[in-house]
Amino acid sequence: MAIAGYGPAPRTWLATDVPLPERALLTETTVEGLALTAASYHAPPGVNRKIDKARQAVAFARRLSARQGPVLLFWDE
């Protein structure tokens, strides 16, 4: 997972409360004066990870729902 840009480093979090934290990244940033949360999510493969796929999605959705303001979401299923 990566969120790339230029300028000062934003506040960034890995979602450590999910089965595969390296697949869920959030960052607070400002784009043209608008504060927003950018989130990048890559779902675990369902065949290999079974219930972890659903747990990861629910935990990530809960985290996103707690964010204030607009969210820019990048999702890879």
PDB file of N, CA, C and O in Angstrom, chain B, residues numbered from 101:
ATOM      1  N   MET B 101       0.831  -1.162   0.000  1.00  0.00           N
ATOM      2  CA  MET B 101       0.000   0.000   0.000  1.00  0.00           C
ATOM      3  C   MET B 101       0.880   1.230   0.000  1.00  0.00           C
ATOM      4  O   MET B 101       1.920   1.272   0.657  1.00  0.00           O
ATOM      5  N   ALA B 102       0.446   2.226  -0.746  1.00  0.00           N
ATOM      6  CA  ALA B 102       1.175   3.488  -0.770  1.00  0.00           C
ATOM      7  C   ALA B 102       0.221   4.609  -1.132  1.00  0.00           C
ATOM      8  O   ALA B 102      -0.704   4.437  -1.926  1.00  0.00           O
ATOM      9  N   ILE B 103       0.466   5.744  -0.538  1.00  0.00           N
ATOM     10  CA  ILE B 103      -0.187   6.986  -0.922  1.00  0.00           C
ATOM     11  C   ILE B 103       0.955   7.946  -1.162  1.00  0.00           C
ATOM     12  O   ILE B 103       1.738   8.223  -0.254  1.00  0.00           O
ATOM     13  N   ALA B 104       1.058   8.456  -2.374  1.00  0.00           N
ATOM     14  CA  ALA B 104       2.210   9.288  -2.734  1.00  0.00           C
ATOM     15  C   ALA B 104       1.775  10.712  -3.039  1.00  0.00           C
ATOM     16  O   ALA B 104       0.635  10.960  -3.432  1.00  0.00           O
ATOM     17  N   GLY B 105       2.688  11.627  -2.855  1.00  0.00           N
ATOM     18  CA  GLY B 105       2.436  13.028  -3.150  1.00  0.00           C
ATOM     19  C   GLY B 105       3.698  13.824  -2.936  1.00  0.00           C
ATOM     20  O   GLY B 105       4.792  13.264  -2.869  1.00  0.00           O
ATOM     21  N   TYR B 106       3.550  15.126  -2.828  1.00  0.00           N
ATOM     22  CA  TYR B 106       4.690  15.985  -2.565  1.00  0.00           C
ATOM     23  C   TYR B 106       4.296  16.994  -1.495  1.00  0.00           C
ATOM     24  O   TYR B 106       3.114  17.185  -1.207  1.00  0.00           O
ATOM     25  N   GLY B 107       5.294  17.632  -0.917  1.00  0.00           N
ATOM     26  CA  GLY B 107       5.044  18.595   0.148  1.00  0.00           C
ATOM     27  C   GLY B 107       5.361  17.987   1.494  1.00  0.00           C
ATOM     28  O   GLY B 107       5.986  16.929   1.573  1.00  0.00           O
ATOM     29  N   PRO B 108       4.931  18.656   2.564  1.00  0.00           N
ATOM     30  CA  PRO B 108       5.213  18.150   3.909  1.00  0.00           C
ATOM     31  C   PRO B 108       4.579  16.773   4.135  1.00  0.00           C
ATOM     32  O   PRO B 108       3.516  16.472   3.593  1.00  0.00           O
ATOM     33  N   ALA B 109       5.228  15.969   4.919  1.00  0.00           N
ATOM     34  CA  ALA B 109       4.715  14.625   5.211  1.00  0.00           C
ATOM     35  C   ALA B 109       3.405  14.730   5.995  1.00  0.00           C
ATOM     36  O   ALA B 109       3.352  15.430   7.006  1.00  0.00           O
ATOM     37  N   PRO B 110       2.354  14.049   5.550  1.00  0.00           N
ATOM     38  CA  PRO B 110       1.067  14.089   6.259  1.00  0.00           C
ATOM     39  C   PRO B 110       1.061  13.109   7.430  1.00  0.00           C
ATOM     40  O   PRO B 110       1.958  12.275   7.560  1.00  0.00           O
ATOM     41  N   ARG B 111       0.042  13.220   8.277  1.00  0.00           N
ATOM     42  CA  ARG B 111      -0.161  12.241   9.351  1.00  0.00           C
ATOM     43  C   ARG B 111      -0.719  10.982   8.709  1.00  0.00           C
ATOM     44  O   ARG B 111      -1.710  11.034   7.982  1.00  0.00           O
ATOM     45  N   THR B 112      -0.084   9.863   8.979  1.00  0.00           N
ATOM     46  CA  THR B 112      -0.444   8.608   8.323  1.00  0.00           C
ATOM     47  C   THR B 112      -0.574   7.495   9.355  1.00  0.00           C
ATOM     48  O   THR B 112       0.173   7.449  10.332  1.00  0.00           O
ATOM     49  N   TRP B 113      -1.533   6.597   9.125  1.00  0.00           N
ATOM     50  CA  TRP B 113      -1.751   5.454  10.015  1.00  0.00           C
ATOM     51  C   TRP B 113      -1.938   4.182   9.219  1.00  0.00           C
ATOM     52  O   TRP B 113      -2.616   4.168   8.192  1.00  0.00           O
ATOM     53  N   LEU B 114      -1.330   3.117   9.703  1.00  0.00           N
ATOM     54  CA  LEU B 114      -1.700   1.774   9.259  1.00  0.00           C
ATOM     55  C   LEU B 114      -2.839   1.330  10.167  1.00  0.00           C
ATOM     56  O   LEU B 114      -2.807   1.585  11.371  1.00  0.00           O
ATOM     57  N   ALA B 115      -3.818   0.687   9.615  1.00  0.00           N
ATOM     58  CA  ALA B 115      -4.941   0.188  10.406  1.00  0.00           C
ATOM     59  C   ALA B 115      -4.498  -1.095  11.105  1.00  0.00           C
ATOM     60  O   ALA B 115      -4.675  -2.187  10.565  1.00  0.00           O
ATOM     61  N   THR B 116      -3.928  -0.970  12.294  1.00  0.00           N
ATOM     62  CA  THR B 116      -3.337  -2.116  12.987  1.00  0.00           C
ATOM     63  C   THR B 116      -4.357  -3.066  13.594  1.00  0.00           C
ATOM     64  O   THR B 116      -3.986  -4.138  14.071  1.00  0.00           O
ATOM     65  N   ASP B 117      -5.633  -2.698  13.588  1.00  0.00           N
ATOM     66  CA  ASP B 117      -6.662  -3.556  14.180  1.00  0.00           C
ATOM     67  C   ASP B 117      -7.312  -4.476  13.149  1.00  0.00           C
ATOM     68  O   ASP B 117      -8.426  -4.955  13.360  1.00  0.00           O
ATOM     69  N   VAL B 118      -6.631  -4.722  12.050  1.00  0.00           N
ATOM     70  CA  VAL B 118      -7.144  -5.600  10.986  1.00  0.00           C
ATOM     71  C   VAL B 118      -6.198  -6.791  10.822  1.00  0.00           C
ATOM     72  O   VAL B 118      -5.044  -6.710  11.243  1.00  0.00           O
ATOM     73  N   PRO B 119      -6.655  -7.895  10.220  1.00  0.00           N
ATOM     74  CA  PRO B 119      -5.804  -9.078  10.069  1.00  0.00           C
ATOM     75  C   PRO B 119      -4.510  -8.829   9.276  1.00  0.00           C
ATOM     76  O   PRO B 119      -3.468  -9.394   9.611  1.00  0.00           O
ATOM     77  N   LEU B 120      -4.565  -8.001   8.240  1.00  0.00           N
ATOM     78  CA  LEU B 120      -3.393  -7.722   7.412  1.00  0.00           C
ATOM     79  C   LEU B 120      -3.181  -6.201   7.335  1.00  0.00           C
ATOM     80  O   LEU B 120      -3.576  -5.576   6.350  1.00  0.00           O
ATOM     81  N   PRO B 121      -2.564  -5.603   8.361  1.00  0.00           N
ATOM     82  CA  PRO B 121      -2.470  -4.145   8.436  1.00  0.00           C
ATOM     83  C   PRO B 121      -1.725  -3.495   7.276  1.00  0.00           C
ATOM     84  O   PRO B 121      -1.976  -2.330   6.969  1.00  0.00           O
ATOM     85  N   GLU B 122      -0.831  -4.205   6.637  1.00  0.00           N
ATOM     86  CA  GLU B 122      -0.089  -3.618   5.521  1.00  0.00           C
ATOM     87  C   GLU B 122      -0.976  -3.358   4.301  1.00  0.00           C
ATOM     88  O   GLU B 122      -0.528  -2.756   3.325  1.00  0.00           O
ATOM     89  N   ARG B 123      -2.223  -3.806   4.355  1.00  0.00           N
ATOM     90  CA  ARG B 123      -3.146  -3.626   3.236  1.00  0.00           C
ATOM     91  C   ARG B 123      -4.165  -2.517   3.484  1.00  0.00           C
ATOM     92  O   ARG B 123      -5.092  -2.356   2.690  1.00  0.00           O
ATOM     93  N   ALA B 124      -4.017  -1.751   4.560  1.00  0.00           N
ATOM     94  CA  ALA B 124      -4.978  -0.698   4.896  1.00  0.00           C
ATOM     95  C   ALA B 124      -4.222   0.518   5.423  1.00  0.00           C
ATOM     96  O   ALA B 124      -3.628   0.464   6.500  1.00  0.00           O
ATOM     97  N   LEU B 125      -4.243   1.604   4.673  1.00  0.00           N
ATOM     98  CA  LEU B 125      -3.474   2.807   5.014  1.00  0.00           C
ATOM     99  C   LEU B 125      -4.373   4.026   4.940  1.00  0.00           C
ATOM    100  O   LEU B 125      -5.149   4.179   3.996  1.00  0.00           O
ATOM    101  N   LEU B 126      -4.266   4.898   5.943  1.00  0.00           N
ATOM    102  CA  LEU B 126      -5.015   6.156   5.952  1.00  0.00           C
ATOM    103  C   LEU B 126      -4.051   7.309   6.169  1.00  0.00           C
ATOM    104  O   LEU B 126      -3.040   7.158   6.855  1.00  0.00           O
ATOM    105  N   THR B 127      -4.358   8.459   5.589  1.00  0.00           N
ATOM    106  CA  THR B 127      -3.540   9.642   5.795  1.00  0.00           C
ATOM    107  C   THR B 127      -4.425  10.877   5.779  1.00  0.00           C
ATOM    108  O   THR B 127      -5.395  10.944   5.025  1.00  0.00           O
ATOM    109  N   GLU B 128      -4.087  11.859   6.617  1.00  0.00           N
ATOM    110  CA  GLU B 128      -4.763  13.154   6.597  1.00  0.00           C
ATOM    111  C   GLU B 128      -3.907  14.085   5.776  1.00  0.00           C
ATOM    112  O   GLU B 128      -2.699  14.176   5.994  1.00  0.00           O
ATOM    113  N   THR B 129      -4.519  14.781   4.829  1.00  0.00           N
ATOM    114  CA  THR B 129      -3.764  15.673   3.965  1.00  0.00           C
ATOM    115  C   THR B 129      -4.636  16.864   3.586  1.00  0.00           C
ATOM    116  O   THR B 129      -5.817  16.914   3.929  1.00  0.00           O
ATOM    117  N   THR B 130      -4.054  17.806   2.886  1.00  0.00           N
ATOM    118  CA  THR B 130      -4.781  18.965   2.387  1.00  0.00           C
ATOM    119  C   THR B 130      -4.536  19.071   0.889  1.00  0.00           C
ATOM    120  O   THR B 130      -3.393  19.022   0.435  1.00  0.00           O
ATOM    121  N   VAL B 131      -5.604  19.216   0.131  1.00  0.00           N
ATOM    122  CA  VAL B 131      -5.517  19.361  -1.317  1.00  0.00           C
ATOM    123  C   VAL B 131      -6.189  20.680  -1.684  1.00  0.00           C
ATOM    124  O   VAL B 131      -7.395  20.844  -1.503  1.00  0.00           O
ATOM    125  N   GLU B 132      -5.400  21.614  -2.197  1.00  0.00           N
ATOM    126  CA  GLU B 132      -5.908  22.933  -2.579  1.00  0.00           C
ATOM    127  C   GLU B 132      -6.749  23.553  -1.474  1.00  0.00           C
ATOM    128  O   GLU B 132      -7.825  24.094  -1.730  1.00  0.00           O
ATOM    129  N   GLY B 133      -6.254  23.471  -0.243  1.00  0.00           N
ATOM    130  CA  GLY B 133      -6.917  24.073   0.908  1.00  0.00           C
ATOM    131  C   GLY B 133      -8.015  23.238   1.537  1.00  0.00           C
ATOM    132  O   GLY B 133      -8.574  23.637   2.559  1.00  0.00           O
ATOM    133  N   LEU B 134      -8.341  22.089   0.957  1.00  0.00           N
ATOM    134  CA  LEU B 134      -9.384  21.215   1.489  1.00  0.00           C
ATOM    135  C   LEU B 134      -8.749  20.084   2.295  1.00  0.00           C
ATOM    136  O   LEU B 134      -7.995  19.276   1.753  1.00  0.00           O
ATOM    137  N   ALA B 135      -9.056  20.028   3.586  1.00  0.00           N
ATOM    138  CA  ALA B 135      -8.559  18.940   4.430  1.00  0.00           C
ATOM    139  C   ALA B 135      -9.376  17.694   4.140  1.00  0.00           C
ATOM    140  O   ALA B 135     -10.606  17.742   4.123  1.00  0.00           O
ATOM    141  N   LEU B 136      -8.691  16.571   3.909  1.00  0.00           N
ATOM    142  CA  LEU B 136      -9.386  15.318   3.632  1.00  0.00           C
ATOM    143  C   LEU B 136      -8.573  14.138   4.112  1.00  0.00           C
ATOM    144  O   LEU B 136      -7.386  14.258   4.416  1.00  0.00           O
ATOM    145  N   THR B 137      -9.230  13.004   4.175  1.00  0.00           N
ATOM    146  CA  THR B 137      -8.575  11.744   4.487  1.00  0.00           C
ATOM    147  C   THR B 137      -8.432  10.963   3.196  1.00  0.00           C
ATOM    148  O   THR B 137      -9.417  10.752   2.487  1.00  0.00           O
ATOM    149  N   ALA B 138      -7.220  10.531   2.881  1.00  0.00           N
ATOM    150  CA  ALA B 138      -6.988   9.631   1.752  1.00  0.00           C
ATOM    151  C   ALA B 138      -6.777   8.240   2.340  1.00  0.00           C
ATOM    152  O   ALA B 138      -6.006   8.067   3.285  1.00  0.00           O
ATOM    153  N   ALA B 139      -7.455   7.267   1.783  1.00  0.00           N
ATOM    154  CA  ALA B 139      -7.375   5.904   2.293  1.00  0.00           C
ATOM    155  C   ALA B 139      -7.098   4.943   1.145  1.00  0.00           C
ATOM    156  O   ALA B 139      -7.685   5.051   0.068  1.00  0.00           O
ATOM    157  N   SER B 140      -6.197   4.009   1.394  1.00  0.00           N
ATOM    158  CA  SER B 140      -5.844   3.006   0.403  1.00  0.00           C
ATOM    159  C   SER B 140      -6.099   1.634   1.014  1.00  0.00           C
ATOM    160  O   SER B 140      -5.628   1.339   2.113  1.00  0.00           O
ATOM    161  N   TYR B 141      -6.850   0.793   0.295  1.00  0.00           N
ATOM    162  CA  TYR B 141      -7.244  -0.512   0.826  1.00  0.00           C
ATOM    163  C   TYR B 141      -7.055  -1.586  -0.236  1.00  0.00           C
ATOM    164  O   TYR B 141      -7.473  -1.425  -1.382  1.00  0.00           O
ATOM    165  N   HIS B 142      -6.433  -2.660   0.156  1.00  0.00           N
ATOM    166  CA  HIS B 142      -6.278  -3.818  -0.727  1.00  0.00           C
ATOM    167  C   HIS B 142      -6.822  -5.028   0.026  1.00  0.00           C
ATOM    168  O   HIS B 142      -6.252  -5.448   1.033  1.00  0.00           O
ATOM    169  N   ALA B 143      -7.919  -5.581  -0.462  1.00  0.00           N
ATOM    170  CA  ALA B 143      -8.578  -6.692   0.227  1.00  0.00           C
ATOM    171  C   ALA B 143      -7.706  -7.948   0.209  1.00  0.00           C
ATOM    172  O   ALA B 143      -7.040  -8.230  -0.787  1.00  0.00           O
ATOM    173  N   PRO B 144      -7.710  -8.700   1.310  1.00  0.00           N
ATOM    174  CA  PRO B 144      -7.018  -9.986   1.318  1.00  0.00           C
ATOM    175  C   PRO B 144      -7.696 -10.941   0.339  1.00  0.00           C
ATOM    176  O   PRO B 144      -8.897 -10.817   0.097  1.00  0.00           O
ATOM    177  N   PRO B 145      -6.956 -11.887  -0.226  1.00  0.00           N
ATOM    178  CA  PRO B 145      -7.582 -12.855  -1.118  1.00  0.00           C
ATOM    179  C   PRO B 145      -8.534 -13.754  -0.321  1.00  0.00           C
ATOM    180  O   PRO B 145      -8.133 -14.375   0.663  1.00  0.00           O
ATOM    181  N   GLY B 146      -9.793 -13.818  -0.756  1.00  0.00           N
ATOM    182  CA  GLY B 146     -10.807 -14.580  -0.033  1.00  0.00           C
ATOM    183  C   GLY B 146     -10.562 -16.065  -0.019  1.00  0.00           C
ATOM    184  O   GLY B 146     -10.906 -16.730   0.958  1.00  0.00           O
ATOM    185  N   VAL B 147      -9.975 -16.613  -1.072  1.00  0.00           N
ATOM    186  CA  VAL B 147      -9.736 -18.055  -1.158  1.00  0.00           C
ATOM    187  C   VAL B 147      -8.777 -18.504  -0.064  1.00  0.00           C
ATOM    188  O   VAL B 147      -8.987 -19.545   0.559  1.00  0.00           O
ATOM    189  N   ASN B 148      -7.723 -17.723   0.171  1.00  0.00           N
ATOM    190  CA  ASN B 148      -6.706 -18.110   1.148  1.00  0.00           C
ATOM    191  C   ASN B 148      -7.023 -17.630   2.562  1.00  0.00           C
ATOM    192  O   ASN B 148      -6.725 -18.323   3.534  1.00  0.00           O
ATOM    193  N   ARG B 149      -7.627 -16.446   2.679  1.00  0.00           N
ATOM    194  CA  ARG B 149      -7.794 -15.828   3.997  1.00  0.00           C
ATOM    195  C   ARG B 149      -9.189 -15.997   4.584  1.00  0.00           C
ATOM    196  O   ARG B 149      -9.393 -15.684   5.757  1.00  0.00           O
ATOM    197  N   LYS B 150     -10.136 -16.472   3.824  1.00  0.00           N
ATOM    198  CA  LYS B 150     -11.501 -16.770   4.258  1.00  0.00           C
ATOM    199  C   LYS B 150     -12.116 -15.643   5.096  1.00  0.00           C
ATOM    200  O   LYS B 150     -12.351 -14.557   4.566  1.00  0.00           O
ATOM    201  N   ILE B 151     -12.383 -15.869   6.384  1.00  0.00           N
ATOM    202  CA  ILE B 151     -13.085 -14.893   7.222  1.00  0.00           C
ATOM    203  C   ILE B 151     -12.274 -13.616   7.418  1.00  0.00           C
ATOM    204  O   ILE B 151     -12.851 -12.567   7.708  1.00  0.00           O
ATOM    205  N   ASP B 152     -10.953 -13.677   7.266  1.00  0.00           N
ATOM    206  CA  ASP B 152     -10.131 -12.470   7.412  1.00  0.00           C
ATOM    207  C   ASP B 152     -10.522 -11.395   6.403  1.00  0.00           C
ATOM    208  O   ASP B 152     -10.405 -10.203   6.688  1.00  0.00           O
ATOM    209  N   LYS B 153     -10.984 -11.809   5.228  1.00  0.00           N
ATOM    210  CA  LYS B 153     -11.392 -10.839   4.207  1.00  0.00           C
ATOM    211  C   LYS B 153     -12.553  -9.991   4.735  1.00  0.00           C
ATOM    212  O   LYS B 153     -12.530  -8.766   4.618  1.00  0.00           O
ATOM    213  N   ALA B 154     -13.550 -10.631   5.305  1.00  0.00           N
ATOM    214  CA  ALA B 154     -14.694  -9.901   5.853  1.00  0.00           C
ATOM    215  C   ALA B 154     -14.310  -9.082   7.074  1.00  0.00           C
ATOM    216  O   ALA B 154     -14.735  -7.934   7.204  1.00  0.00           O
ATOM    217  N   ARG B 155     -13.515  -9.652   7.969  1.00  0.00           N
ATOM    218  CA  ARG B 155     -13.084  -8.914   9.168  1.00  0.00           C
ATOM    219  C   ARG B 155     -12.313  -7.653   8.794  1.00  0.00           C
ATOM    220  O   ARG B 155     -12.505  -6.590   9.384  1.00  0.00           O
ATOM    221  N   GLN B 156     -11.443  -7.792   7.809  1.00  0.00           N
ATOM    222  CA  GLN B 156     -10.639  -6.649   7.361  1.00  0.00           C
ATOM    223  C   GLN B 156     -11.547  -5.547   6.810  1.00  0.00           C
ATOM    224  O   GLN B 156     -11.374  -4.375   7.142  1.00  0.00           O
ATOM    225  N   ALA B 157     -12.507  -5.920   5.974  1.00  0.00           N
ATOM    226  CA  ALA B 157     -13.399  -4.931   5.367  1.00  0.00           C
ATOM    227  C   ALA B 157     -14.236  -4.215   6.421  1.00  0.00           C
ATOM    228  O   ALA B 157     -14.385  -2.994   6.359  1.00  0.00           O
ATOM    229  N   VAL B 158     -14.780  -4.944   7.381  1.00  0.00           N
ATOM    230  CA  VAL B 158     -15.605  -4.341   8.428  1.00  0.00           C
ATOM    231  C   VAL B 158     -14.772  -3.407   9.305  1.00  0.00           C
ATOM    232  O   VAL B 158     -15.213  -2.296   9.598  1.00  0.00           O
ATOM    233  N   ALA B 159     -13.593  -3.825   9.726  1.00  0.00           N
ATOM    234  CA  ALA B 159     -12.739  -2.984  10.564  1.00  0.00           C
ATOM    235  C   ALA B 159     -12.327  -1.715   9.830  1.00  0.00           C
ATOM    236  O   ALA B 159     -12.307  -0.636  10.422  1.00  0.00           O
ATOM    237  N   PHE B 160     -12.001  -1.833   8.558  1.00  0.00           N
ATOM    238  CA  PHE B 160     -11.595  -0.666   7.775  1.00  0.00           C
ATOM    239  C   PHE B 160     -12.783   0.287   7.586  1.00  0.00           C
ATOM    240  O   PHE B 160     -12.619   1.503   7.686  1.00  0.00           O
ATOM    241  N   ALA B 161     -13.966  -0.251   7.317  1.00  0.00           N
ATOM    242  CA  ALA B 161     -15.162   0.579   7.161  1.00  0.00           C
ATOM    243  C   ALA B 161     -15.481   1.331   8.450  1.00  0.00           C
ATOM    244  O   ALA B 161     -15.867   2.499   8.406  1.00  0.00           O
ATOM    245  N   ARG B 162     -15.326   0.677   9.585  1.00  0.00           N
ATOM    246  CA  ARG B 162     -15.544   1.351  10.870  1.00  0.00           C
ATOM    247  C   ARG B 162     -14.569   2.509  11.049  1.00  0.00           C
ATOM    248  O   ARG B 162     -14.952   3.592  11.492  1.00  0.00           O
ATOM    249  N   ARG B 163     -13.325   2.275  10.707  1.00  0.00           N
ATOM    250  CA  ARG B 163     -12.330   3.331  10.840  1.00  0.00           C
ATOM    251  C   ARG B 163     -12.668   4.509   9.926  1.00  0.00           C
ATOM    252  O   ARG B 163     -12.567   5.664  10.340  1.00  0.00           O
ATOM    253  N   LEU B 164     -13.062   4.224   8.702  1.00  0.00           N
ATOM    254  CA  LEU B 164     -13.421   5.295   7.772  1.00  0.00           C
ATOM    255  C   LEU B 164     -14.653   6.068   8.257  1.00  0.00           C
ATOM    256  O   LEU B 164     -14.710   7.289   8.110  1.00  0.00           O
ATOM    257  N   SER B 165     -15.625   5.378   8.827  1.00  0.00           N
ATOM    258  CA  SER B 165     -16.852   6.046   9.263  1.00  0.00           C
ATOM    259  C   SER B 165     -16.591   7.017  10.413  1.00  0.00           C
ATOM    260  O   SER B 165     -17.393   7.922  10.644  1.00  0.00           O
ATOM    261  N   ALA B 166     -15.497   6.845  11.130  1.00  0.00           N
ATOM    262  CA  ALA B 166     -15.153   7.742  12.235  1.00  0.00           C
ATOM    263  C   ALA B 166     -14.436   9.007  11.764  1.00  0.00           C
ATOM    264  O   ALA B 166     -14.242   9.929  12.556  1.00  0.00           O
ATOM    265  N   ARG B 167     -14.041   9.068  10.502  1.00  0.00           N
ATOM    266  CA  ARG B 167     -13.312  10.222   9.966  1.00  0.00           C
ATOM    267  C   ARG B 167     -14.251  11.399   9.766  1.00  0.00           C
ATOM    268  O   ARG B 167     -15.416  11.222   9.408  1.00  0.00           O
ATOM    269  N   GLN B 168     -13.742  12.598   9.998  1.00  0.00           N
ATOM    270  CA  GLN B 168     -14.497  13.820   9.745  1.00  0.00           C
ATOM    271  C   GLN B 168     -14.125  14.360   8.378  1.00  0.00           C
ATOM    272  O   GLN B 168     -12.967  14.267   7.973  1.00  0.00           O
ATOM    273  N   GLY B 169     -15.075  14.917   7.670  1.00  0.00           N
ATOM    274  CA  GLY B 169     -14.791  15.534   6.381  1.00  0.00           C
ATOM    275  C   GLY B 169     -14.738  14.528   5.257  1.00  0.00           C
ATOM    276  O   GLY B 169     -15.039  13.349   5.445  1.00  0.00           O
ATOM    277  N   PRO B 170     -14.347  15.006   4.069  1.00  0.00           N
ATOM    278  CA  PRO B 170     -14.336  14.137   2.885  1.00  0.00           C
ATOM    279  C   PRO B 170     -13.258  13.056   2.960  1.00  0.00           C
ATOM    280  O   PRO B 170     -12.211  13.230   3.584  1.00  0.00           O
ATOM    281  N   VAL B 171     -13.551  11.942   2.308  1.00  0.00           N
ATOM    282  CA  VAL B 171     -12.602  10.822   2.222  1.00  0.00           C
ATOM    283  C   VAL B 171     -12.388  10.479   0.760  1.00  0.00           C
ATOM    284  O   VAL B 171     -13.345  10.324   0.002  1.00  0.00           O
ATOM    285  N   LEU B 172     -11.143  10.363   0.377  1.00  0.00           N
ATOM    286  CA  LEU B 172     -10.772   9.898  -0.963  1.00  0.00           C
ATOM    287  C   LEU B 172     -10.306   8.473  -0.790  1.00  0.00           C
ATOM    288  O   LEU B 172      -9.290   8.235  -0.138  1.00  0.00           O
ATOM    289  N   LEU B 173     -11.031   7.502  -1.365  1.00  0.00           N
ATOM    290  CA  LEU B 173     -10.764   6.092  -1.131  1.00  0.00           C
ATOM    291  C   LEU B 173     -10.250   5.412  -2.385  1.00  0.00           C
ATOM    292  O   LEU B 173     -10.834   5.531  -3.462  1.00  0.00           O
ATOM    293  N   PHE B 174      -9.151   4.702  -2.227  1.00  0.00           N
ATOM    294  CA  PHE B 174      -8.591   3.856  -3.289  1.00  0.00           C
ATOM    295  C   PHE B 174      -8.782   2.425  -2.828  1.00  0.00           C
ATOM    296  O   PHE B 174      -8.290   2.056  -1.762  1.00  0.00           O
ATOM    297  N   TRP B 175      -9.483   1.612  -3.601  1.00  0.00           N
ATOM    298  CA  TRP B 175      -9.883   0.280  -3.171  1.00  0.00           C
ATOM    299  C   TRP B 175      -9.507  -0.726  -4.257  1.00  0.00           C
ATOM    300  O   TRP B 175      -9.817  -0.525  -5.431  1.00  0.00           O
ATOM    301  N   ASP B 176      -8.842  -1.800  -3.862  1.00  0.00           N
ATOM    302  CA  ASP B 176      -8.523  -2.884  -4.776  1.00  0.00           C
ATOM    303  C   ASP B 176      -9.104  -4.157  -4.213  1.00  0.00           C
ATOM    304  O   ASP B 176      -8.685  -4.618  -3.151  1.00  0.00           O
ATOM    305  N   GLU B 177     -10.039  -4.716  -4.894  1.00  0.00           N
ATOM    306  CA  GLU B 177     -10.713  -5.918  -4.406  1.00  0.00           C
ATOM    307  C   GLU B 177      -9.983  -7.140  -4.892  1.00  0.00           C
ATOM    308  O   GLU B 177     -10.390  -8.262  -4.591  1.00  0.00           O
TER     309      GLU B 177
END
